[in-house]
Amino acid sequence: MARHLQSVHDKEIEVAKVTSIVIKETDSEKLKKQKRMEKKRLYDLLRKRGNFNHNQMVFEAKEGNLIVEKRPSCSGMSFLDFLPCEY
């Protein structure tokens, strides 16, 4: 996902913010770990926001596939079971 965002959406502000975090060789191990964790957190937020927007479009059109965070092991569930919280 990170590679896709960097190559296709590199002009967007949120993606530029993430890619501006540079891990340098001279950084301490603690700082490198903090930067990696921050980049992962920001990429996760972008992914989740994109999934939410996609799911909203699917819900409004009443067709398409939802992208859910976790899928249950039982089958026979409707897309209505995966709607975002109204609150």
Backbone as a printed PyTorch tensor [residue, N CA C, xyz], in Angstrom:
tensor([[[  0.8260,  -1.1820,   0.0000],
         [  0.0000,   0.0000,   0.0000],
         [  0.8760,   1.2540,   0.0000]],

        [[  1.9350,   1.2280,   0.7650],
         [  2.8130,   2.3970,   0.8320],
         [  3.4170,   2.7060,  -0.5330]],

        [[  3.8200,   1.6660,  -1.2490],
         [  4.4120,   1.8540,  -2.5770],
         [  3.3840,   2.4670,  -3.5300]],

        [[  2.1460,   2.0030,  -3.4650],
         [  1.0850,   2.5480,  -4.3110],
         [  0.8670,   4.0270,  -3.9930]],

        [[  0.7810,   4.3530,  -2.7290],
         [  0.5550,   5.7500,  -2.3500],
         [  1.7040,   6.6480,  -2.8180]],

        [[  2.9270,   6.1590,  -2.6830],
         [  4.0840,   6.9540,  -3.0910],
         [  4.1480,   7.1330,  -4.5990]],

        [[  3.7670,   6.1290,  -5.3570],
         [  3.9040,   6.2260,  -6.8090],
         [  2.6990,   6.8900,  -7.4810]],

        [[  1.4920,   6.6680,  -6.9720],
         [  0.2930,   7.1720,  -7.6330],
         [ -0.2150,   8.4720,  -7.0100]],

        [[ -0.1080,   8.5930,  -5.7030],
         [ -0.6810,   9.7320,  -4.9970],
         [  0.3920,  10.6380,  -4.3800]],

        [[  1.5540,  10.6750,  -4.9840],
         [  2.6730,  11.4150,  -4.3970],
         [  2.4470,  12.9190,  -4.3310]],

        [[  1.5040,  13.4570,  -5.0820],
         [  1.2500,  14.9020,  -5.0790],
         [  0.2690,  15.3310,  -3.9770]],

        [[ -0.3370,  14.3690,  -3.2970],
         [ -1.2980,  14.6990,  -2.2530],
         [ -0.5750,  15.0510,  -0.9550]],

        [[ -1.1580,  15.9910,  -0.2350],
         [ -0.5140,  16.5500,   0.9540],
         [ -0.2480,  15.4870,   2.0180]],

        [[ -1.2450,  14.6330,   2.2780],
         [ -1.0850,  13.6270,   3.3300],
         [  0.0340,  12.6380,   3.0030]],

        [[  0.1290,  12.2670,   1.7470],
         [  1.1810,  11.3250,   1.3300],
         [  2.5420,  12.0110,   1.4090]],

        [[  2.6020,  13.2560,   0.9970],
         [  3.8670,  14.0040,   1.0700],
         [  4.3340,  14.1350,   2.5150]],

        [[  3.3880,  14.2900,   3.4260],
         [  3.7410,  14.3980,   4.8490],
         [  4.4120,  13.1130,   5.3300]],

        [[  3.8780,  11.9750,   4.9000],
         [  4.4510,  10.6960,   5.3220],
         [  5.8140,  10.4790,   4.6770]],

        [[  5.9200,  10.7640,   3.3910],
         [  7.1830,  10.5170,   2.6980],
         [  8.2780,  11.5040,   3.1190]],

        [[  7.8880,  12.5940,   3.7570],
         [  8.8970,  13.5490,   4.2220],
         [  9.6310,  13.0540,   5.4710]],

        [[  9.0920,  12.0180,   6.0990],
         [  9.7700,  11.4360,   7.2550],
         [ 10.8920,  10.5430,   6.7240]],

        [[ 12.1090,  10.9870,   6.9010],
         [ 13.2650,  10.2830,   6.3490],
         [ 14.0480,   9.6390,   7.4860]],

        [[ 14.3490,   8.3670,   7.3240],
         [ 15.1560,   7.6420,   8.3000],
         [ 16.6030,   7.6940,   7.8240]],

        [[ 17.4380,   8.3580,   8.6000],
         [ 18.8410,   8.5530,   8.2270],
         [ 19.7300,   7.5110,   8.8860]],

        [[ 20.8320,   7.2410,   8.2650],
         [ 21.8180,   6.3110,   8.8280],
         [ 22.3630,   6.8230,  10.1560]],

        [[ 22.4410,   8.1400,  10.2940],
         [ 23.0150,   8.7290,  11.4960],
         [ 22.0270,   8.7900,  12.6620]],

        [[ 20.7500,   8.4760,  12.4040],
         [ 19.7610,   8.4720,  13.4820],
         [ 20.0580,   7.3360,  14.4570]],

        [[ 19.7480,   7.5720,  15.7180],
         [ 19.9050,   6.5040,  16.6990],
         [ 18.8640,   5.4270,  16.4320]],

        [[ 19.0870,   4.2420,  16.9740],
         [ 18.1440,   3.1350,  16.7710],
         [ 16.7670,   3.4870,  17.3270]],

        [[ 16.7560,   4.1900,  18.4370],
         [ 15.4880,   4.5950,  19.0420],
         [ 14.7350,   5.5540,  18.1200]],

        [[ 15.4310,   6.4980,  17.5440],
         [ 14.8100,   7.4660,  16.6370],
         [ 14.3420,   6.7810,  15.3530]],

        [[ 15.1430,   5.8440,  14.8360],
         [ 14.7350,   5.0930,  13.6430],
         [ 13.4380,   4.3350,  13.9060]],

        [[ 13.3590,   3.7010,  15.0640],
         [ 12.1550,   2.9490,  15.4180],
         [ 10.9520,   3.8890,  15.5340]],

        [[ 11.1420,   5.0510,  16.1500],
         [ 10.0490,   6.0200,  16.2810],
         [  9.5630,   6.4930,  14.9170]],

        [[ 10.4940,   6.7620,  14.0130],
         [ 10.1290,   7.2180,  12.6710],
         [  9.3890,   6.1320,  11.9000]],

        [[  9.8680,   4.8770,  12.0000],
         [  9.1830,   3.7650,  11.3260],
         [  7.7660,   3.5980,  11.8540]],

        [[  7.6030,   3.7010,  13.1650],
         [  6.2810,   3.5540,  13.7710],
         [  5.3590,   4.7000,  13.3600]],

        [[  5.8890,   5.9040,  13.2700],
         [  5.0810,   7.0570,  12.8610],
         [  4.6450,   6.9230,  11.4050]],

        [[  5.5620,   6.4800,  10.5360],
         [  5.2030,   6.2750,   9.1310],
         [  4.1250,   5.2020,   9.0070]],

        [[  4.2720,   4.1180,   9.7540],
         [  3.2720,   3.0460,   9.7140],
         [  1.9260,   3.5690,  10.1960]],

        [[  1.9140,   4.3410,  11.2560],
         [  0.6700,   4.8880,  11.7970],
         [ -0.0150,   5.7900,  10.7720]],

        [[  0.7590,   6.6530,  10.1180],
         [  0.1820,   7.5650,   9.1350],
         [ -0.3220,   6.8230,   7.8980]],

        [[  0.4180,   5.8100,   7.4440],
         [ -0.0490,   5.0030,   6.3110],
         [ -1.3270,   4.2440,   6.6820]],

        [[ -1.3980,   3.7330,   7.9080],
         [ -2.6140,   3.0430,   8.3520],
         [ -3.8080,   3.9900,   8.3560]],

        [[ -3.6010,   5.2220,   8.8090],
         [ -4.6860,   6.2060,   8.8040],
         [ -5.1640,   6.4980,   7.3840]],

        [[ -4.2320,   6.6400,   6.4540],
         [ -4.6030,   6.8830,   5.0580],
         [ -5.3720,   5.6980,   4.4760]],

        [[ -4.9100,   4.4880,   4.7710],
         [ -5.5720,   3.2850,   4.2800],
         [ -6.9920,   3.1980,   4.8370]],

        [[ -7.1350,   3.4390,   6.1290],
         [ -8.4520,   3.3520,   6.7510],
         [ -9.3940,   4.4340,   6.2270]],

        [[ -8.8830,   5.6270,   5.9990],
         [ -9.7140,   6.7020,   5.4490],
         [-10.1680,   6.3510,   4.0270]],

        [[ -9.2650,   5.7860,   3.2350],
         [ -9.6240,   5.3680,   1.8880],
         [-10.6590,   4.2570,   1.8980]],

        [[-10.4910,   3.2900,   2.8030],
         [-11.4730,   2.2100,   2.9210],
         [-12.8370,   2.7570,   3.3330]],

        [[-12.8520,   3.6930,   4.2620],
         [-14.1050,   4.2890,   4.7150],
         [-14.8030,   5.0050,   3.5580]],

        [[-14.0500,   5.8030,   2.8110],
         [-14.6450,   6.5240,   1.6770],
         [-15.1860,   5.5530,   0.6300]],

        [[-14.4350,   4.4940,   0.3460],
         [-14.8920,   3.4770,  -0.6000],
         [-16.1780,   2.8220,  -0.1010]],

        [[-16.2080,   2.4630,   1.1780],
         [-17.3850,   1.8030,   1.7430],
         [-18.6030,   2.7240,   1.7210]],

        [[-18.4040,   4.0120,   1.9240],
         [-19.5080,   4.9600,   1.8470],
         [-20.0960,   4.9720,   0.4370]],

        [[-19.2370,   4.9420,  -0.5730],
         [-19.7200,   4.9240,  -1.9590],
         [-20.4680,   3.6250,  -2.2640]],

        [[-19.9650,   2.5040,  -1.7600],
         [-20.6330,   1.2210,  -1.9580],
         [-22.0000,   1.2430,  -1.2850]],

        [[-22.0610,   1.7860,  -0.0810],
         [-23.3260,   1.8400,   0.6540],
         [-24.3430,   2.7110,  -0.0760]],

        [[-23.9070,   3.8530,  -0.5700],
         [-24.8180,   4.7590,  -1.2750],
         [-25.3000,   4.1520,  -2.5890]],

        [[-24.4110,   3.4680,  -3.3120],
         [-24.7760,   2.8640,  -4.5900],
         [-25.4950,   1.5230,  -4.4040]],

        [[-25.3820,   0.9680,  -3.2120],
         [-25.9600,  -0.3420,  -2.8930],
         [-25.4550,  -1.4410,  -3.8310]],

        [[-24.2140,  -1.2870,  -4.2780],
         [-23.5630,  -2.3340,  -5.0630],
         [-22.0590,  -2.1820,  -4.9290]],

        [[-21.3790,  -3.2840,  -5.1010],
         [-19.9290,  -3.2900,  -4.9640],
         [-19.5230,  -4.1060,  -3.7530]],

        [[-18.2450,  -4.1370,  -3.4890],
         [-17.7070,  -4.9050,  -2.3670],
         [-17.2220,  -3.9720,  -1.2760]],

        [[-17.5830,  -4.3050,  -0.0500],
         [-17.0910,  -3.5440,   1.0850],
         [-15.6900,  -4.0120,   1.4440]],

        [[-14.9030,  -3.0920,   1.9240],
         [-13.5760,  -3.4170,   2.4340],
         [-13.6810,  -3.3300,   3.9510]],

        [[-13.6210,  -4.4820,   4.6080],
         [-13.7810,  -4.5170,   6.0570],
         [-12.4370,  -4.8030,   6.7150]],

        [[-12.2890,  -4.3110,   7.9300],
         [-11.0440,  -4.5030,   8.6800],
         [-10.8570,  -5.9810,   9.0270]],

        [[-11.9140,  -6.6020,   9.5270],
         [-11.8650,  -8.0200,   9.8790],
         [-13.0950,  -8.6930,   9.3050]],

        [[-12.9240,  -9.9110,   8.8550],
         [-14.0380, -10.6630,   8.2980],
         [-14.3850, -11.8100,   9.2380]],

        [[-15.6720, -12.0010,   9.4780],
         [-16.0690, -13.1010,  10.3590],
         [-15.8860, -14.4530,   9.6720]],

        [[-15.7350, -15.4940,  10.4660],
         [-15.5670, -16.8310,   9.8970],
         [-16.8940, -17.4220,   9.4450]],

        [[-18.0170, -16.9050,   9.9700],
         [-19.3150, -17.4390,   9.5540],
         [-19.7920, -16.7120,   8.2970]],

        [[-20.5380, -17.4250,   7.4740],
         [-21.0260, -16.8260,   6.2330],
         [-22.4860, -16.4210,   6.4010]],

        [[-23.0370, -15.8360,   5.3730],
         [-24.4360, -15.4510,   5.4060],
         [-24.6820, -14.0920,   6.0270]],

        [[-23.6580, -13.2730,   6.1430],
         [-23.8330, -11.9420,   6.7220],
         [-24.0830, -10.9380,   5.6070]],

        [[-24.8620,  -9.9490,   5.9130],
         [-25.2040,  -8.9080,   4.9630],
         [-24.2350,  -7.7420,   5.0990]],

        [[-24.1800,  -6.8960,   4.0650],
         [-23.3510,  -5.7000,   4.1630],
         [-23.8700,  -4.7790,   5.2660]],

        [[-25.1330,  -4.9230,   5.6210],
         [-25.7090,  -4.0970,   6.6870],
         [-25.0530,  -4.3670,   8.0390]],

        [[-24.4410,  -5.5440,   8.1900],
         [-23.7390,  -5.8740,   9.4270],
         [-22.4150,  -5.1350,   9.5580]],

        [[-21.9680,  -4.4660,   8.4830],
         [-20.6650,  -3.8240,   8.4900],
         [-20.7500,  -2.3180,   8.3130]],

        [[-21.8900,  -1.7370,   8.5360],
         [-22.0410,  -0.2900,   8.3760],
         [-21.2550,   0.4580,   9.4410]],

        [[-20.7680,   1.6490,   9.1080],
         [-20.0760,   2.4370,  10.1280],
         [-21.0680,   2.8910,  11.1960]],

        [[-20.5740,   3.1230,  12.3530],
         [-21.4090,   3.5630,  13.4730],
         [-22.0180,   4.9250,  13.1460]],

        [[-23.3060,   5.0610,  13.3690],
         [-23.9750,   6.3250,  13.0640],
         [-23.6410,   7.4190,  14.0710]],

        [[-23.0200,   7.0670,  15.1760],
         [-22.6590,   8.0510,  16.1810],
         [-21.2000,   8.4090,  16.0560]]])
